[in-house]
Structure formats: structure tokens, C-alpha cells
């Protein structure tokens, strides 16, 4: 089990501890029922990087007061040196802007049997901050839904409401889940590879950014929509000149809004408008061909505008203005997904440059050609399951389902007389989401802000299925089906290959 996955499990129990005993976190415990919280992750890899984040909120009038607590987790193999570095890191998290920090270390080391009281004494003697807590843990029990359940012992409480942070505000982007940000249709390994390769080549001076081929009619539409705007920067929604910005424009115009795809429609000899259905140059994770952007659905922008043009309900100028505005908005949302995904998987640092892991992934993809196979796939899975904590997500899904179906094998199943039993997928997924939100506290439930509701974990399941780690569909008496042999083989291959390379 990786350090990152173990840290995720530990953060889950720290949240449950504070929710159960608020006095161990607040000098003035909040009123009963007013405290909520969940285990999250840092949205950015700005140094120093916390191993986990505890998000707490206390209801106050019509709103709430929110506190972010960083967690530093150490494993036994890090030795006593890790105990000392944890003390320093806990202070650095306060300097970064967290309301508090928590040190979580083993209950004993070889030759040093009681590190918890030792760390407490050091902090009491040397630190002015009361916002640093100390926990020790005994060996996790992987047979449990939450492996650290009953394994934590607190040695130093926090007073985060009384302790002013060293800097105002917390310097990390809020994450809604304990695992990596994923979005269905945006989190394919090939997309990450091609963006990261753009970062590598532009950052190393190996090439200049692509000069996009933007048709005059689209340039004119940009000028009408945003007078004076640079069409290249507007269409990519990327006005700045950092390495990450230049790499994004290169990626966007080379692989998504490329020369053959940028035009929305053409007219045939009879004058009818025909939608341009050229796909992107991004391979799907399931090997099913290229990803589609702006086409493929009844409400997609090219389909809608082509239909309206043929119905003569809009002019071509209006259609082009709607098209470029859609390109602008889609570029922003897709970049958010790619940026967050690369950071959560540990492929880029806070400046947008490749990490060692990012270089390994890009180099393997360049050498072997296909991000969805062989060593590139194994490296991606290693990052996804470890740094991205999807390994913890799979554990929660499996153990929660195992417990529910052991008690009731026909849970979420409708078995009408004379008919084939049918598994109720929506009810099962809603139950899983509720368990993760209210029992494990590893996701933040938010109200839908409009639009069509997405199924819980739609992006996670889609990516894991595309990578062959989960089977399609759900099974009566089992729920989600994890392909454990494939998962173990992929992780084992990744670890051995990473060491060899």
C-alpha cells in the first residue's frame, strides 16, 4: 500500500475524530449539530504539500465559518527522522495559511517506543502555536471500510478557533473529494500525455508554439464578440504568457481546435449547411477512437447552429458568434480539468512544470507510442491509484458494497414475479455517495447549481472502466465489479518498471 493511500485512510479517521469530539479541535466547541467536515486533498501542489486536508465548517447565522487543517502523515519506514521533519512541516503548513495542522505518526518505532508524547513535549516547549495536533496510529486493518477505524490516539489537541493563522487565508484550492479531480470526457491518459508533452517541449526550448490556422470568418466573429481581442488567445481562453499558458494554447490548437476541426460547418452545392464532424486528435482511454468535441450530441454547438442555419432562424454571423463563444467557454472548462488532473496525479508542480513523475510518463509515452498500453498505462495507473488516491476510492466502493450485500444479497434489486431481477443502479450509486459523504466523510456534498444531474462517481467509473480496472455495469449481489487481477497486475508492473527505468 502506498504512502498516499494510507494517508487518505488516516485523514478519514481524523475527520471522524474531530466530528465526534469537537473539543479536541476547538477551544470553544461548536453547538451540537453545527459542525460538518470531510477529508479532502490539496488542489495545488504549491510547496509544502500536505498529505491530506481536513475541511471543517461551523454554522454561524445564515452562513458558516470554514477551517482548513493540513495533515502530515508518516509511515514507520521513514524512521525517527520523519518524526522531526513532521514537526517542521506542521509549522510550514501554518505559514502557508492553514488554520491548523495535524501530525499523524506510528505509535512506536524500533528502539523508540512512545513518539506521541515526545512530539507533544517538543511542541509544548518550542512552539507558540496551539493549532498543531498530534495523533499516533497502530497498524491499519484492511478488512474494514475505514482501515484506521479505532487505530488513532490523540496526544495533543488543537485550538484552531483561538489561534490566528500566520498568514490570512489558506493557499490551496478546495477539492470536493479525497481523490483526484476527474471529469468524464476530459481525463483520458492521451490528453494528459499530449498536454504534458507540450509543457516539456516548450519548457525545454525544443520548439515554438504552434501558429493556429484560424479562418477569416472566425477571426471576424471574435472581433464582434470581443473587440480588440487576440483571436488565438480568445479561442483558447488563455490570455497570459506563462509556460503553462503557452503550452495550453499549443495543445488546444494542435489537438482539439486543429485546422480540420475549427470550422463549424460547410455548405454543399445545394446550399444546405452540413455540420463539420472532424474529431479531436485525442485517443479515448477505452481504445475506441478519437474524442469528440463540439459535436456528437443533439445540443452540441455545431449541431445546434447547423440546424438553426438550415431552418433560417439565425444568420451565419450570429451562428459564428455563438460558435466562438462556445470555444471560449469549453477551453476554460477543459483546461480546468486537465490542470487539476495533472496536479492531482503529481505530473506537474505549482509552476506548471513537469515533475519527475511527469517526465517518466511523457518519456514512456514517447517511447512506446500509446498511453493506454504497456508501461505508459502502468505509470498512469500508478499515479492514479497512489498520488491520485483512486486506490482508496476503490477500497471504499468494494468494502461498502461487500458489507451491504453480505447483509442483503438482493439489495437494490427489483425481483417482480415472472420477470428477470433488475439491479437499481441509481439507487445503489446514491447509497454509495451517501455512505462516503456521511459515514466516511470523504466527499463534500453540494447542491446542484443547474443543468442535468450527473450520476455519482460517473467520471471515476468511466475512467476506471476505460482503463480495464472495473467491469461495465453493476451486478446483483455485488454492485460495482472491480477487476482485481488486472489492478494488481497493473500496479505490480508499474512499480517494477518504474524502478527499472
C-alpha positions as MATLAB code, in Angstrom:
seq = 'XXXXXXXXXXXXXXXXXXXXXXXXXXXXXXXXXXXXXXXXXXXXXXXXXXXXXXXXXXXXXXXXXXXXXXXXXXXXXXXXXXXXXXXXXXXXXXXXXXXXXXXXXXXXXXXXXXXXXXXXXXXXXXXXXXXXXXXXXXXXXXXXXXXXXXXXXXXXXXXXXXXXXXXXXXXXXXXXXXXXXXXXXXXXXXXXXXXXXXXXXXXXXXXXXXXXXXXXXXXXXXXXXXXXXXXXXXXXXXXXXXXXXXXXXXXXXXXXXXXXXXXXXXXXXXXXXXXXXXXXXXXXXXXXXXXXXXXXXXXXXXXXXXXXXXXXXXXXXXXXXXXXXXXXXXXXXXXXXXXXXXXXXXXXXXXXXXXXXXXXXXXXXXXXXXXXXXXXXXXXXXXXXXXXXXXXXXXXXXXXXXXXXXXXXXXXXXXXXXXXXXXXXXXXXXXXXXXXXXXXXXXXXXXXXXXXXXXXXXXXXXXXXXXXXXXXXXXXXXXXXXXXXXXXXXXXXXXXXXXXX';
ca = [
       0.000    0.000    0.000;
       1.371    3.405   -0.964;
       2.026    6.303    1.387;
      -0.650    8.384   -0.356;
      -3.373    5.774    0.033;
      -2.536    5.197    3.706;
      -2.586    8.946    4.280;
      -6.066    9.091    2.730;
      -7.310    6.414    5.106;
      -5.785    8.238    8.095;
      -7.335   11.582    7.103;
     -10.748    9.921    7.036;
     -10.408    8.935   10.689;
      -9.033   12.314   11.760;
     -12.173   13.950   10.357;
     -14.410   11.452   12.153;
     -12.495   12.066   15.393;
     -12.989   15.840   15.243;
     -16.663   15.495   14.328;
     -17.133   13.090   17.227;
     -15.088   15.077   19.767;
     -15.092   18.767   18.656;
     -13.390   19.760   21.928;
     -10.200   18.135   20.620;
     -10.158   20.609   17.741;
     -11.773   23.814   19.037;
     -11.111   25.816   22.174;
     -14.807   26.699   22.154;
     -16.623   23.625   20.809;
     -19.416   24.498   18.364;
     -23.040   23.844   19.222;
     -24.332   20.340   18.666;
     -25.206   19.719   15.045;
     -23.428   22.809   13.745;
     -20.122   21.150   12.765;
     -19.546   19.341    9.488;
     -16.419   18.214    7.704;
     -14.774   15.921    5.213;
     -11.339   14.685    4.191;
     -10.026   16.343    1.048;
      -6.765   16.950   -0.770;
      -4.810   19.978   -1.806;
      -5.946   21.314   -5.138;
      -2.499   22.695   -5.973;
       0.982   21.323   -5.453;
       2.416   24.517   -4.003;
       5.170   23.666   -1.559;
       4.864   22.474    1.153;
       2.317   19.893    0.047;
       0.071   18.422    2.744;
      -0.590   14.668    2.771;
      -4.258   15.371    3.433;
      -6.631   18.211    4.217;
      -9.377   18.292    6.837;
     -12.143   20.698    5.807;
     -14.358   21.805    8.698;
     -17.337   24.161    8.699;
     -19.245   25.601   11.676;
     -22.712   27.014   11.058;
     -22.854   30.679   12.095;
     -26.114   32.513   11.480;
     -27.106   32.283    7.829;
     -23.631   31.195    6.785;
     -20.693   29.231    8.129;
     -17.106   29.670    9.279;
     -14.723   27.345    7.468;
     -11.390   25.983    8.654;
      -8.805   24.031    6.666;
      -6.415   21.799    8.611;
      -3.363   20.243    6.929;
      -2.286   16.706    7.806;
       1.274   15.354    7.777;
       1.382   11.565    7.728;
       4.468    9.453    8.430;
       4.975    5.722    7.959;
       7.271    3.503   10.041;
       9.831    3.142    7.245;
      10.501    6.904    7.366;
      12.094    6.401   10.791;
      12.668    8.886   13.570;
      13.950   11.402   11.064;
      10.397   11.541    9.728;
       9.134   12.478   13.193;
      11.421   15.512   13.283;
      10.561   16.614    9.748;
       6.860   16.316   10.601;
       7.321   18.891   13.367;
       8.852   21.336   10.908;
       6.293   20.620    8.199;
       3.403   21.191   10.586;
       4.639   24.728   11.206;
       5.163   25.312    7.492;
       1.500   24.491    6.854;
       0.505   27.244    9.274;
       2.787   29.619    7.407;
       1.105   28.531    4.166;
      -2.225   29.702    5.540;
      -3.911   26.693    7.111;
      -5.938   27.280   10.270;
      -4.179   24.320   11.864;
      -2.159   21.210   11.189;
      -2.135   17.621   12.411;
       0.821   15.261   12.736;
      -0.068   11.558   12.363;
       2.797    9.177   13.182;
       3.223    5.489   14.133;
       2.596    4.544   17.755;
       6.139    3.175   18.049;
       9.441    2.780   16.225;
      12.193    0.239   16.695;
      14.164    1.482   19.699;
      11.749    4.341   20.376;
       8.504    3.134   21.845;
       6.470    6.267   22.513;
       6.913    9.025   19.904;
       3.488   10.634   20.503;
       4.248   12.131   23.934;
       7.723   13.076   22.696;
       6.368   15.153   19.822;
       3.802   16.751   22.136;
       6.543   17.736   24.590;
       8.706   19.208   21.825;
       5.803   21.309   20.535;
       4.811   22.433   24.034;
       8.378   23.538   24.785;
       9.278   25.158   21.474;
       6.129   26.275   19.664;
       3.812   29.164   20.418;
       1.086   27.663   18.252;
      -1.807   25.799   19.807;
      -3.113   24.875   16.357;
      -0.906   21.783   15.886;
      -2.343   18.438   16.923;
      -0.598   15.082   17.330;
      -2.008   11.611   16.676;
      -0.369    8.205   16.723;
      -1.719    5.132   14.996;
      -1.432    1.381   15.220;
      -1.370   -0.941   12.214;
      -4.388   -0.353    9.937;
      -6.936   -3.130    9.448;
      -7.552   -3.504    5.706;
     -10.602   -5.689    6.310;
     -12.513   -2.596    7.464;
     -14.194    0.013    5.293;
     -12.042    2.617    7.074;
      -8.736    0.855    7.834;
      -7.747    3.274   10.631;
     -11.064    2.915   12.462;
     -10.176    2.605   16.157;
      -6.452    2.885   15.377;
      -5.814    6.562   16.215;
      -4.863    8.022   19.582;
      -4.674   11.772   20.180;
      -1.784   13.224   22.221;
      -2.135   16.946   21.552;
      -5.423   18.723   20.892;
      -5.945   21.774   18.662;
      -7.469   25.172   19.314;
      -7.918   26.335   15.766;
     -10.665   28.841   16.577;
      -8.418   30.616   19.073;
      -5.174   30.525   17.106;
      -4.763   33.136   14.382;
      -3.092   31.699   11.270;
       0.320   33.090   10.412;
      -0.994   34.331    7.068;
      -4.537   35.223    6.096;
      -6.477   32.607    4.173;
      -5.485   29.156    3.086;
      -3.389   28.842   -0.041;
      -4.990   25.805   -1.607;
      -7.887   25.285   -3.979;
     -10.864   23.484   -2.464;
     -11.287   19.870   -3.514;
     -14.694   18.223   -3.307;
     -13.324   14.683   -2.883;
     -10.429   12.918   -1.224;
      -9.184   11.657   -4.580;
      -8.037   13.289   -7.814;
     -10.285   15.606   -9.776;
     -11.685   13.672  -12.727;
     -14.223   14.549  -15.380;
     -15.820   12.159  -17.827;
     -14.623   13.003  -21.323;
     -11.699   15.076  -20.055;
      -9.463   12.670  -18.143;
      -8.070   10.395  -20.839;
      -4.376    9.427  -20.462;
      -3.721   10.559  -24.042;
      -4.960   14.072  -23.247;
      -2.670   14.287  -20.226;
       0.258   12.987  -22.299;
      -0.211   15.463  -25.136;
      -0.607   18.412  -22.786;
       2.406   17.347  -20.684;
       4.446   16.798  -23.828;
       3.629   20.374  -24.850;
       4.911   21.559  -21.464;
       8.091   19.516  -21.896;
       8.878   20.711  -25.423;
       8.052   24.368  -24.886;
       9.748   24.474  -21.486;
      12.928   22.952  -22.871;
      13.102   25.294  -25.823;
      12.759   22.372  -28.215;
      10.111   24.076  -30.313;
       7.953   27.153  -30.718;
       4.216   27.109  -30.036;
       2.033   26.158  -32.963;
       0.662   29.016  -35.072;
      -3.035   28.183  -35.407;
      -4.832   28.330  -38.743;
      -7.851   30.477  -37.858;
     -10.220   31.174  -40.782;
     -11.031   34.855  -41.504;
     -14.740   34.380  -40.724;
     -13.906   33.068  -37.245;
     -11.422   35.894  -36.659;
     -14.149   38.365  -37.615;
     -16.599   36.692  -35.218;
     -14.106   37.016  -32.365;
     -13.738   40.726  -33.126;
     -17.516   41.193  -32.976;
     -17.824   39.273  -29.715;
     -14.730   40.713  -28.027;
     -13.494   43.806  -29.896;
      -9.711   44.092  -29.879;
      -9.123   40.574  -28.532;
      -6.349   38.399  -29.891;
      -8.257   35.577  -31.666;
      -5.688   32.934  -30.684;
      -5.840   33.886  -27.019;
      -9.611   34.313  -27.013;
     -10.424   30.993  -28.661;
      -8.119   29.164  -26.215;
      -9.323   31.299  -23.267;
      -5.684   31.761  -22.381;
      -4.523   35.415  -22.359;
      -1.246   35.105  -20.447;
       2.316   34.066  -21.334;
       3.488   31.666  -18.628;
       4.841   28.284  -19.656;
       1.558   26.638  -18.704;
      -0.380   29.198  -20.776;
       1.778   28.786  -23.863;
       1.644   25.002  -23.515;
      -2.129   25.116  -23.220;
      -2.541   27.172  -26.420;
      -0.198   24.804  -28.242;
      -2.165   21.769  -27.008;
      -5.554   23.339  -27.733;
      -4.841   24.309  -31.339;
      -2.773   21.245  -32.216;
      -5.059   18.551  -30.809;
      -8.538   20.000  -30.122;
      -9.273   23.060  -32.255;
      -6.951   21.916  -35.016;
      -7.167   23.051  -38.645;
      -9.654   20.398  -39.736;
     -11.922   20.789  -36.692;
     -12.109   24.561  -36.128;
     -14.699   25.204  -38.867;
     -18.240   24.637  -37.615;
     -19.965   23.766  -40.880;
     -19.766   23.915  -44.660;
     -22.337   24.428  -47.386;
     -22.918   21.755  -50.002;
     -23.679   22.603  -53.664;
     -27.414   22.845  -52.904;
     -26.799   25.473  -50.216;
     -27.547   23.187  -47.274;
     -25.353   23.599  -44.196;
     -23.524   20.423  -43.195;
     -22.004   20.024  -39.734;
     -18.232   19.562  -39.539;
     -17.773   16.342  -37.562;
     -13.983   16.168  -37.565;
     -12.909   14.723  -34.179;
     -10.091   15.854  -31.947;
      -6.717   14.160  -32.071;
      -7.102   12.757  -28.528;
      -7.398    8.979  -28.171;
     -10.089    7.657  -25.871;
      -8.954    5.657  -22.857;
     -11.027    2.649  -23.950;
      -9.271    2.489  -27.329;
     -12.459    3.395  -29.187;
     -11.024    6.114  -31.408;
     -10.709    9.874  -31.067;
     -12.579   12.063  -28.598;
     -15.325   14.278  -29.976;
     -15.547   17.949  -29.059;
     -18.359   20.333  -30.040;
     -20.203   17.540  -31.922;
     -21.874   14.223  -31.232;
     -24.924   15.364  -29.230;
     -28.197   16.979  -30.228;
     -27.376   20.015  -28.092;
     -23.721   20.345  -29.144;
     -22.790   23.729  -30.559;
     -22.047   22.683  -34.151;
     -25.188   20.531  -34.349;
     -27.369   23.287  -32.925;
     -26.004   26.059  -35.118;
     -26.121   23.944  -38.275;
     -29.749   23.054  -37.593;
     -30.648   26.705  -36.965;
     -28.894   27.835  -40.131;
     -30.791   25.315  -42.222;
     -34.025   26.447  -40.574;
     -33.069   30.071  -41.371;
     -33.745   31.115  -37.770;
     -30.330   32.777  -37.403;
     -27.772   34.391  -39.683;
     -24.334   32.926  -40.268;
     -22.750   35.829  -38.381;
     -24.862   35.052  -35.315;
     -24.052   31.360  -35.626;
     -20.324   32.084  -35.804;
     -20.533   34.338  -32.757;
     -22.224   31.542  -30.798;
     -19.570   29.110  -32.019;
     -16.581   31.205  -30.882;
     -18.213   31.918  -27.519;
     -18.629   28.161  -27.063;
     -14.977   27.562  -27.970;
     -14.015   30.185  -25.378;
     -16.078   28.583  -22.604;
     -15.113   24.998  -23.443;
     -11.415   25.891  -23.482;
     -11.714   27.185  -19.912;
     -13.600   24.168  -18.525;
     -11.367   21.639  -20.285;
      -8.220   23.359  -19.084;
      -9.535   23.301  -15.516;
      -9.950   19.535  -15.832;
      -6.508   18.968  -17.381;
      -4.704   21.315  -14.968;
      -6.353   19.831  -11.887;
      -5.850   16.283  -13.101;
      -2.152   16.783  -13.843;
      -1.588   18.367  -10.445;
      -3.587   15.781   -8.506;
      -1.688   12.960  -10.210;
       1.649   14.612   -9.367;
       2.669   15.198  -13.001;
       3.279   18.968  -12.641;
       4.372   21.265   -9.837;
       2.825   24.549   -8.684;
       4.575   26.411  -11.529;
       3.125   24.069  -14.137;
       6.462   22.363  -14.892;
       6.888   18.622  -15.130;
       7.773   16.674  -12.010;
       9.942   13.549  -12.151;
       6.744   11.504  -12.401;
       5.522   13.716  -15.229;
       8.762   13.238  -17.158;
       8.577    9.456  -16.687;
       5.056    9.376  -18.054;
       5.828   11.561  -21.090;
       9.064    9.731  -21.885;
       7.325    6.346  -21.698;
       4.515    7.553  -23.972;
       7.035    8.886  -26.500;
       8.984    5.642  -26.420;
       6.081    3.188  -26.617;
       3.573    5.274  -28.558;
       0.255    4.555  -26.822;
      -0.586    5.995  -23.363;
      -3.295    3.342  -22.957;
      -0.999    0.325  -23.136;
       2.128   -1.155  -21.575;
       4.475    0.920  -19.469;
       2.731    4.288  -20.085;
      -0.553    2.803  -18.882;
       1.136    1.318  -15.823;
       2.772    4.644  -14.902;
      -0.544    6.435  -15.315;
      -2.332    3.851  -13.164;
       0.383    4.081  -10.523;
      -0.194    7.842  -10.291;
      -3.972    7.490  -10.457;
      -4.189    4.914   -7.667;
      -1.438    6.305   -5.430;
      -0.927   10.058   -5.716;
      -4.478   10.432   -7.029;
      -5.899    8.203   -4.239;
      -8.228    6.272   -6.557;
      -6.873    3.212   -4.743;
      -8.619    4.463   -1.616;
     -11.770    5.173   -3.623;
     -11.829    1.582   -4.932;
     -11.332    0.242   -1.399;
     -14.302    2.269   -0.126;
     -16.524    1.121   -3.005;
     -15.595   -2.528   -2.524;
     -15.834   -2.656    1.263;
     -19.057   -0.661    1.490;
     -20.658   -2.871   -1.153;
     -19.349   -6.050    0.438;
     -20.917   -5.175    3.774;
     -24.268   -4.187    2.282;
     -24.670   -7.249    0.066;
     -23.494   -9.613    2.785;
     -26.398   -8.388    4.903;
     -28.849   -8.337    1.966;
     -27.777  -10.073   -1.280;
     -30.781   -8.588   -3.120;
     -30.262   -5.016   -2.001;
     -31.116   -2.502   -4.766;
     -32.738   -5.315   -6.761;
     -36.317   -5.435   -8.050;
     -37.476   -9.025   -8.483;
     -41.044   -8.895   -9.782;
     -42.850  -12.211  -10.243;
     -42.179  -13.763  -13.614;
     -39.560  -11.187  -14.587;
     -35.772  -11.150  -14.619;
     -34.463   -9.376  -11.477;
     -33.200   -5.904  -12.260;
     -30.462   -4.033  -10.405;
     -31.390   -0.453   -9.494;
     -28.219    1.391  -10.457;
     -29.315    4.898   -9.478;
     -30.384    3.805   -6.000;
     -27.117    1.920   -5.473;
     -24.976    4.890   -6.555;
     -26.989    7.283   -4.382;
     -26.426    4.960   -1.409;
     -22.675    4.787   -2.110;
     -22.491    8.561   -2.313;
     -24.387    8.916    0.957;
     -22.100    6.456    2.739;
     -18.987    8.253    1.513;
     -20.384   11.653    2.455;
     -21.971   10.914    5.820;
     -20.267    7.781    7.126;
     -16.714    8.107    5.795;
     -16.664   11.887    5.224;
     -14.512   11.660    2.086;
     -16.629   13.792   -0.242;
     -18.351   17.139    0.064;
     -21.983   17.092   -0.954;
     -23.088   20.281   -2.687;
     -26.414   21.326   -4.089;
     -26.839   21.076   -7.856;
     -26.351   24.520   -9.392;
     -28.416   23.883  -12.518;
     -28.252   21.638  -15.525;
     -28.695   17.907  -15.672;
     -27.662   15.983  -12.580;
     -24.747   13.617  -13.159;
     -24.694   10.185  -11.618;
     -22.445    9.927   -8.572;
     -18.897    8.842   -9.467;
     -19.684    8.916  -13.184;
     -16.215   10.203  -14.082;
     -14.368    7.827  -11.738;
     -16.190    4.752  -13.031;
     -15.851    5.812  -16.673;
     -12.083    6.255  -16.435;
     -11.510    3.073  -14.412;
     -13.622    1.087  -16.860;
     -11.768    2.579  -19.789;
      -8.503    1.508  -18.160;
      -9.850   -2.014  -17.608;
      -9.850   -1.737  -13.810;
     -13.623   -2.013  -13.439;
     -16.148   -4.003  -15.425;
     -19.007   -2.298  -17.207;
     -22.345   -2.286  -15.475;
     -23.286   -3.446  -11.990;
     -24.035   -6.936  -10.705;
     -26.792   -8.159   -8.398;
     -25.337   -9.074   -5.018;
     -22.038   -7.336   -5.834;
     -22.644   -3.817   -7.149;
     -19.582   -2.314   -8.814;
     -17.215   -5.009  -10.067;
     -13.500   -4.329   -9.580;
     -11.131   -6.275  -11.815;
      -8.693   -7.122   -9.017;
      -6.319   -9.350  -11.066;
      -5.964   -6.618  -13.688;
      -5.483   -3.993  -10.997;
      -2.834   -5.989   -9.137;
      -1.002   -6.827  -12.354;
      -1.012   -3.201  -13.478;
       0.192   -1.861  -10.136;
       2.888   -4.550   -9.833;
       4.074   -3.937  -13.383;
       4.138   -0.208  -12.741;
       6.213   -0.452   -9.585;
       8.793   -2.839  -11.071;
       9.000   -0.891  -14.317;
       9.402    2.427  -12.537;
      12.353    1.032  -10.593;
      13.867   -0.328  -13.806;
      13.540    2.998  -15.529;
];
